Every structure is written in structure tokens, then in C-alpha cells.
């Protein structure tokens, strides 16, 4: 589910900021002050932080991802938990359930460092 939420966010970002080639570019644009650290893009509010960005849709769905050095989106179990809790019909699952779900999605997901995952290209 979190991955299906990323596609509309990517599309909204590209429509609002045509110079963006990949989602990770938003961090560099904010750091160079070419865009604000926070604001609105389409139906999403955004806030750039550290190595990533948090997007919240107008219905409250919260998608927060960091970006690896190669620009790929990475996430941890904490971000998955917040995403689930932010859904219109919240999902509250245990850490063990999240770990099991992530493990069941390998090799579609790659553990890039302990506890952090990305979608395999």
C-alpha cells in the first residue's frame, strides 16, 4: 500500500516542479533554497527533513521516506507503522507483524542497511 501512495506523490511533485528528475531531488532543492523546506504540492503538504521528506495527503495519509546516496527511497518499520496508522481505516500492527510482512516481500524489498528497506529495481 505505501508503494502505491508514492506514485501520486511523484506525479504531483513532477507536475509542480518540472526540474525534478527523481523524488530525492526535493531534498537538494530545499537545501539550496530553490524551494521551501515545507509547503504544498497538489493535495500533499510536505516537509523536507534530514535525508528525506514527509508527505501528508489532504485525507491525512502520511508517507515519510529517506533517500539513499543513489537517490532511492528507503524506509524503516517506524515509517511503515505511521503510514498504517494514518490510513483512513488505520492499521495498527506489531513490530513483529511488520518484520514478517517485510520479510515476506523479499526479494521485492531489499534491506539496504539493518532495519532499512527499499524497493528492488
C-alpha positions in Angstrom: 0.0 0.0 0.0 2.7 2.5 0.9 4.3 2.0 -2.6 1.0 2.8 -4.3 0.8 6.0 -2.4 4.3 7.1 -3.7 3.2 7.2 -7.4 0.7 10.0 -7.0 3.2 11.9 -4.8 5.9 11.5 -7.5 3.4 12.7 -10.2 2.3 15.7 -8.1 6.0 16.7 -7.5 6.9 16.4 -11.2 3.9 18.5 -12.2 4.7 21.2 -9.6 8.4 21.2 -10.1 9.3 20.1 -13.6 13.1 20.1 -12.9 12.7 17.2 -10.5 14.0 14.0 -12.1 13.6 11.8 -9.1 11.9 12.2 -5.7 15.2 12.6 -3.9 15.8 15.9 -5.8 13.4 17.7 -3.5 15.9 17.5 -0.7 18.6 19.2 -2.7 16.2 21.8 -4.0 15.2 22.6 -0.4 18.8 22.7 0.9 19.7 25.1 -2.0 16.7 27.2 -1.1 15.2 26.9 -4.6 12.0 25.6 -2.9 10.8 26.0 0.6 11.6 23.3 3.3 7.9 22.9 3.7 4.8 23.7 1.7 2.1 22.2 -0.5 2.3 20.3 -3.8 -1.1 19.3 -5.2 -3.1 17.6 -2.4 0.0 17.0 -0.3 1.7 19.0 2.3 5.4 18.3 2.5 8.3 18.9 4.9 11.9 18.2 4.0 14.0 16.8 6.8 17.5 15.4 7.1 17.9 12.9 4.3 14.2 12.7 3.4 10.8 14.2 3.1 7.4 13.7 4.7 4.2 14.0 2.7 0.7 14.1 4.1 -2.3 14.0 1.8 -5.4 16.0 2.3 -7.1 12.9 3.8 -4.3 12.5 6.4 -2.3 9.7 4.8 1.3 10.1 5.9 4.2 8.9 3.7 7.7 9.6 5.1 10.8 8.4 3.3 14.5 9.0 3.4 16.7 8.9 0.4 19.9 6.8 0.0 23.0 8.2 -1.6 21.9 6.9 -5.0 18.5 8.6 -4.6 16.5 5.5 -3.9 13.7 5.8 -1.4 14.3 4.0 1.9 12.1 3.4 4.9 12.1 1.7 8.2 9.5 -0.1 10.3 8.7 3.1 12.2 7.7 4.9 9.0 5.6 1.9 8.0 3.8 2.0 11.3 3.0 5.7 11.0 1.8 5.1 7.4 -0.6 2.4 8.6 -1.9 4.4 11.5 -2.5 7.4 9.1 -4.8 5.5 6.7 -8.5 6.4 6.6 -9.0 2.9 8.1 -6.0 2.8 10.4 -3.9 -0.4 10.6 -2.2 -0.9 14.0 0.2 -3.8 13.8 3.1 -5.0 16.0 6.7 -4.7 15.1 6.8 -8.5 14.6 4.0 -8.3 12.1 5.8 -5.5 10.3 9.0 -7.5 10.2 7.2 -10.6 9.0 5.5 -8.6 6.2 8.7 -7.0 5.1 10.5 -10.4 5.1 7.6 -11.9 3.1 8.1 -9.3 0.4 11.8 -10.1 -0.2 13.2 -10.2 -2.9 10.8 -7.3 -3.9 12.3 -5.4 -1.0 16.0 -5.0 -0.3 17.4 -4.4 3.2 19.9 -1.7 2.4 21.2 -1.5 6.0 19.9 -3.1 9.2 16.2 -2.2 9.6 16.0 0.0 6.4 14.4 -1.2 3.2 14.0 -0.1 -0.4 12.1 -1.4 -3.4 14.3 -3.6 -5.6 14.6 -2.1 -9.1 
